Amino acid sequence: MNGADIVSRYEEDGYVVLPGVIDGDLTAEAQGHVEWMGEKYPDVRPEQYHHHLIVDDPFWIRLCTDPRLIDVIEPFLGPDIALFAAHYISKPPGDGQPVLWHQDGNYWPLEPMEVITIWLAVDDSTPENGCMRVIPGSHRGQHLYRHRRTEGDNVLSSELDVKVDESEAVDVVVPAGGVSLHDPYLIHGSKANLSDRRRCGLTLRYIPTTTRIKRENFPAYLCRGKAVDGINNYPPLPGSGPAITTRSRGATGRPGTDAALAPTPPRHRRRPGTVCRPGACARAQMIPMSRSSRLTAYMAPSVARTHRRSPGVSRRIMS
């Protein structure tokens, strides 16, 4: 599946799965970071590690500005990209809470609603441990339905106030280190984790810098490109320097501690429409690329979308 196919499937279904976006070392760091969050915030449910808890965390800054993630969404948003919000949803084994049917756009103060979510699988995400479920195509028409408050144990304390035909639901299976992308109008949710394995995902909400955040002094960060005068305020990235010129790999020390603030090697400036040859250094030869093919260059050789029709039917589409 090439870059054009990825964009086409996203536009058709409202979501797409890309395995193998970040490497095993960074995935393991993210797993350790979530465990450290549990030690730092013992009174907070692990499904509720929201933006305000991680917005100035050095490891989280390094993760959410990783060029491999930004490269995935540039074909959708363009070259000027900011991070609007993030949220670890870590469902513990045995009693991980469900996420009821909802649309992300219902919760966000954005104008216009131009935003894309990367759901980064910190752990393998499967039907057994409460993976995301979507209603393919429910984003078409860009209509936000009414939501209502709910009682009981669920992550958002709210749900769609309309009937959802669950026979249309698809399980979105994502291996650790892979991502799913989904549209703000897509109807989606997830079941409780009753298995013996944790299911953690990090939701990262990216916007083009032409999208206005209608909340004063909201802590958003510029990840690539340039800001638009008069739209949003992007403070410097905590402890890491300019987002588009710094790439930190393998920071030493426990995630979230001052040791992770150590200076990181500079990343070369990548000209728009180019990509470095695999394994090249900061002075790498640059290869011109069309915008529609950039995604393919950064994906593993085989990019697959895996989904299972609920209940019982599965299909796997391979490139």
C-alpha positions in Angstrom: 0.0 0.0 0.0 1.6 3.3 -1.1 1.1 6.8 0.2 -1.7 7.5 -2.2 -3.5 4.3 -1.2 -3.2 5.3 2.5 -4.7 8.7 2.0 -7.5 7.2 -0.2 -8.4 4.6 2.4 -8.4 7.2 5.2 -10.7 9.4 3.2 -13.0 6.5 2.4 -13.2 4.7 5.8 -12.3 7.5 8.2 -9.3 5.6 9.5 -6.3 3.6 8.5 -3.7 1.4 10.3 0.0 1.6 9.7 2.2 -0.9 11.6 5.9 -0.4 12.4 6.0 3.4 12.5 8.3 3.7 15.5 11.0 1.2 16.5 11.1 -1.3 19.3 13.4 0.8 21.5 11.2 3.8 21.5 8.1 1.7 22.0 9.8 0.1 25.1 10.6 3.6 26.4 6.9 4.6 26.0 5.9 1.5 27.9 8.3 2.4 30.7 7.0 5.9 30.7 3.5 4.8 31.3 4.6 2.7 34.2 6.5 5.7 35.6 3.3 7.8 35.2 1.6 5.3 37.4 4.2 5.8 40.1 4.1 9.6 39.8 0.2 9.8 39.8 -0.9 6.8 41.9 -4.3 8.3 42.5 -5.1 8.8 38.8 -6.8 6.1 36.8 -4.3 5.1 34.1 -7.0 5.7 31.4 -6.8 9.4 32.5 -3.3 10.5 31.8 -4.4 13.6 30.1 -2.6 16.5 28.3 -2.1 18.6 31.4 -0.1 15.8 33.1 2.3 15.2 30.3 2.5 18.6 28.4 5.9 19.6 29.8 7.3 16.0 30.2 10.7 15.7 28.3 10.1 12.2 27.1 6.6 12.9 25.9 7.8 16.0 24.0 10.5 13.8 22.3 7.9 11.1 21.4 5.2 13.3 20.0 7.6 15.4 17.9 9.4 12.3 16.5 9.8 12.9 12.8 8.5 9.5 11.9 5.1 10.4 13.4 5.1 13.9 11.8 6.0 12.4 8.4 2.9 10.2 8.6 0.5 13.1 8.9 2.2 15.6 6.6 0.5 14.3 3.5 -2.9 15.0 5.2 -2.2 18.3 7.0 0.6 19.9 4.9 4.1 21.1 6.0 3.1 23.3 8.9 2.0 21.1 11.8 1.3 21.7 15.5 0.3 19.3 18.3 -3.0 20.3 19.9 -3.5 17.7 22.6 -2.6 14.2 23.8 -3.9 11.6 26.1 -2.5 8.2 27.3 -5.4 5.7 27.6 -3.8 2.9 29.5 -6.4 0.1 30.3 -5.0 -2.1 33.1 -5.6 -5.9 32.8 -8.8 -7.1 34.4 -10.7 -3.8 34.9 -9.7 -1.5 32.1 -12.5 0.9 31.4 -14.4 1.1 28.1 -14.6 4.1 25.8 -18.3 4.5 24.8 -19.3 5.4 21.2 -18.3 9.0 20.5 -16.8 11.5 17.9 -13.7 13.3 18.9 -14.7 16.5 17.3 -17.5 16.9 19.9 -14.9 17.7 22.5 -12.5 20.0 20.8 -12.4 23.8 20.6 -11.0 24.0 17.0 -11.9 26.3 14.1 -12.1 24.9 11.5 -12.3 21.3 12.5 -9.1 20.4 10.6 -7.3 17.9 12.8 -6.1 14.3 12.6 -5.5 11.8 15.4 -2.6 9.5 15.6 -3.4 6.6 17.9 0.0 5.2 18.8 -0.1 1.6 20.1 2.2 1.5 23.2 1.1 -2.2 23.6 -0.4 -4.6 21.2 -4.0 -3.6 20.8 -6.4 -6.5 20.1 -10.1 -7.4 20.6 -9.1 -9.4 23.7 -7.6 -6.4 25.6 -10.1 -3.7 24.4 -8.8 -2.4 21.1 -10.5 0.5 19.3 -13.7 -0.2 17.4 -14.9 2.0 14.6 -17.9 2.5 12.3 -16.3 2.8 8.9 -17.5 5.6 6.8 -19.4 7.3 9.7 -17.2 10.4 9.1 -18.8 11.2 5.8 -20.8 14.3 5.7 -18.8 15.7 8.6 -21.8 15.8 11.0 -21.3 16.0 14.8 -24.1 14.2 16.6 -25.3 15.1 20.1 -23.5 13.5 23.0 -24.8 13.0 26.6 -23.2 12.6 30.0 -23.1 9.1 31.4 -22.9 7.4 34.8 -20.7 4.4 35.6 -17.1 3.5 34.8 -16.1 4.7 31.3 -13.2 6.8 30.2 -15.0 9.8 28.8 -18.1 9.9 31.1 -20.1 10.6 27.9 -21.4 8.9 24.8 -23.3 9.5 21.6 -26.9 10.2 22.1 -27.9 8.3 19.0 -28.3 4.6 18.3 -25.2 2.9 16.9 -25.5 -0.2 14.8 -22.8 -2.3 16.3 -23.1 -4.9 13.5 -21.2 -2.4 11.4 -18.3 -2.1 13.9 -14.8 -3.1 13.0 -12.0 -4.0 15.5 -8.9 -1.9 14.8 -6.0 -4.2 15.6 -2.7 -2.4 16.0 0.7 -3.9 17.0 2.9 -2.1 19.4 4.8 0.6 17.6 2.2 0.9 15.0 -0.5 3.7 14.6 -4.0 4.2 13.5 -5.2 7.5 12.1 -8.7 8.6 12.5 -11.0 11.4 11.4 -12.6 13.8 14.1 -16.1 12.9 12.8 -15.5 9.1 12.9 -17.8 7.2 15.3 -15.6 5.0 17.5 -15.1 3.5 20.9 -13.6 0.5 22.7 -14.7 -2.2 25.1 -13.4 -2.9 28.6 -10.1 -4.7 29.0 -11.0 -7.9 30.8 -7.9 -9.8 29.7 -4.7 -10.4 31.6 -2.7 -7.9 29.4 -2.5 -4.1 29.6 -3.7 -2.2 26.6 -2.2 1.3 26.3 -2.4 3.8 23.5 -1.3 7.4 23.2 -3.7 9.7 21.3 -1.9 12.6 19.6 -4.0 15.3 18.0 -2.3 17.3 15.3 -3.5 20.3 13.4 -2.3 22.5 10.5 -1.2 25.8 11.9 -4.1 27.5 10.0 -6.5 25.9 12.6 -7.4 28.1 15.5 -7.5 26.7 19.1 -10.5 28.6 20.7 -9.0 28.4 24.2 -6.7 31.1 25.4 -3.1 30.0 26.3 -3.7 26.4 25.5 -0.4 24.5 25.6 0.1 23.5 22.0 3.4 23.0 20.3 4.8 23.6 16.8 6.2 20.4 15.5 7.2 21.2 11.9 7.1 24.2 9.6 6.0 27.7 10.6 3.2 29.3 12.6 0.6 31.6 11.1 0.6 35.2 12.5 -2.4 35.8 14.8 -3.4 32.1 15.0 -2.4 30.3 18.3 0.6 30.8 20.5 3.3 28.1 20.4 5.8 28.2 23.3 9.3 26.7 23.0 9.4 23.0 23.5 10.4 22.3 27.1 14.0 21.2 27.4 14.4 20.3 23.8 14.8 23.4 21.6 13.1 24.0 18.3 10.9 21.1 17.3 11.8 21.1 13.6 15.6 21.1 14.2 16.0 18.8 17.1 15.7 15.1 17.2 16.4 13.2 20.5 17.0 9.5 20.5 17.6 7.4 23.5 17.7 10.0 26.2 19.4 8.6 29.3 17.8 8.5 32.7 14.4 7.6 33.9 11.6 9.0 31.7 10.2 12.3 33.0 13.3 13.1 35.1 15.8 15.9 34.7 18.3 13.5 33.2 16.1 13.3 30.1 16.7 17.0 29.5 20.3 16.4 28.5 21.2 18.1 25.2 20.3 16.1 22.1 22.1 15.9 18.8 20.8 18.4 16.2 18.7 17.1 13.3 19.5 18.3 9.8 16.9 20.5 8.2 14.9 18.5 5.7 13.9 20.4 2.6 10.1 20.2 1.9 9.3 17.3 -0.5 12.5 15.3 0.3 13.5 12.3 2.4 16.8 11.0 3.7 18.1 7.7 2.5 17.7 5.0 5.1 20.6 4.9 7.6 22.1 8.2 6.3 23.7 10.8 8.7 22.8 14.4 9.2 24.5 15.3 5.9 22.5 12.7 4.0 21.9 12.9 0.3 18.3 14.1 -0.2 15.9 12.3 -2.5 13.1 14.5 -4.1 9.7 12.9 -3.5 6.2 13.6 -4.5 3.9 14.5 -1.6 1.6 11.5 -2.3 4.5 9.1 -1.9 6.1 10.4 1.3 4.1 8.1 3.5 5.4 5.0 1.7 9.1 6.1 2.2 8.7 6.1 6.0 6.6 2.9 6.4 7.9 -0.6 6.8 8.2 -2.5 3.5 4.8 -4.1 4.1 2.1 -1.8 5.3 -1.1 -3.5 6.2 -4.5 -2.6 7.5 -5.8 -5.2 9.8 -9.4 -5.2 10.9 -11.9 -7.7 12.1 -15.6 -7.5 11.5 -17.5 -7.9 14.7 -18.3 -10.6 15.4 -16.1 -13.4 14.1 -15.1 -12.3 10.6 -11.6 -11.0 9.9 -9.8 -9.8 6.8 -6.3 -8.5 6.3 -5.4 -6.2 3.4 -1.7 -6.3 2.6 0.3 -4.0 0.3 
